Amino acid sequence: MSIDIDVLTESELIDLNHRIVARLRLLRQLDAHVTMLEFRIGERVTFHPEGRPPVTGMITRYNKKTVSILTDDGQRWNVAPHFLECAAPPATRKPGGSNVISIQRNDKGSHK
């Protein structure tokens, strides 16, 4: 299919531009979704933020374009799935130990 943009009016060019941008967004979302499905909620992953040491944590949620990660030190990150790698289980795990995971809670702003 060939489109001769030289014959299009300004409003037709603007419409074409909007359609192209929407299509590119959809393609990016589909790519992120496919990559996201390579990982499971509860899976341990590692990613490498620019200028920082590698961060390891657990996937807690799928978002539209990112996954939410709860790091081993209690931080929360939203990371694009193509930055993730599978991580080894934590070294502190003891054989025969509990399957309970400790999650630190930030009680700022909570009401009792």
MOTAVEN-V305110 format. One record per residue. N is the residue number from 1. PSI is psi in whole degrees, -180 to 180 (* if undefined). OMEGA is omega in degrees with one decimal (* if undefined). Layout:
N_PSI_OMEGA + N_PSI_OMEGA
This chain:
1_132_-179.1 + 2_135_178.3 + 3_123_176.8 + 4_100_-175.8 + 5_-14_179.9 + 6_-20_-178.9 + 7_-2_-178.1 + 8_146_175.7 + 9_171_179.1 + 10_-45_-179.3 + 11_-35_177.5 + 12_-38_177.1 + 13_-41_178.3 + 14_-44_177.7 + 15_-43_178.4 + 16_-42_178.4 + 17_-45_179.3 + 18_-40_178.9 + 19_-40_179.1 + 20_-46_-179.6 + 21_-43_179.1 + 22_-42_-180.0 + 23_-42_178.0 + 24_-40_175.9 + 25_-45_179.5 + 26_-44_180.0 + 27_-40_177.3 + 28_-42_179.4 + 29_-41_178.5 + 30_-42_178.5 + 31_-44_178.5 + 32_-40_-179.5 + 33_-45_179.1 + 34_-45_179.0 + 35_-39_-179.9 + 36_-39_-176.7 + 37_-7_173.9 + 38_-16_-178.6 + 39_154_-179.5 + 40_150_174.2 + 41_134_-176.8 + 42_-12_179.7 + 43_143_177.6 + 44_134_-178.4 + 45_164_176.0 + 46_145_171.4 + 47_163_-172.7 + 48_91_177.5 + 49_144_-178.6 + 50_129_177.8 + 51_11_-179.1 + 52_163_175.0 + 53_162_177.8 + 54_147_-179.5 + 55_135_179.4 + 56_141_179.0 + 57_-165_-176.0 + 58_139_176.1 + 59_127_-179.1 + 60_-18_-175.5 + 61_146_169.6 + 62_133_173.9 + 63_-174_-178.3 + 64_-49_-178.3 + 65_-6_-176.2 + 66_174_169.1 + 67_148_177.0 + 68_134_-178.6 + 69_132_170.0 + 70_113_-174.9 + 71_166_-179.4 + 72_-25_178.7 + 73_14_172.7 + 74_2_177.8 + 75_157_175.7 + 76_132_179.1 + 77_146_166.8 + 78_120_-171.3 + 79_137_173.7 + 80_135_-172.5 + 81_-25_-179.0 + 82_-7_175.3 + 83_-5_-173.7 + 84_149_171.5 + 85_150_174.8 + 86_141_-179.9 + 87_154_175.9 + 88_154_176.1 + 89_154_-179.1 + 90_141_-177.9 + 91_-15_-175.8 + 92_-3_-177.9 + 93_135_-179.0 + 94_141_177.1 + 95_136_178.8 + 96_8_-178.5 + 97_-179_-177.9 + 98_155_174.3 + 99_11_-178.6 + 100_135_178.4 + 101_129_179.7 + 102_126_178.2 + 103_123_178.8 + 104_142_-177.8 + 105_135_176.5 + 106_110_-174.3 + 107_13_177.7 + 108_130_176.4 + 109_4_178.8 + 110_152_-179.5 + 111_140_179.7 + 112_*_*
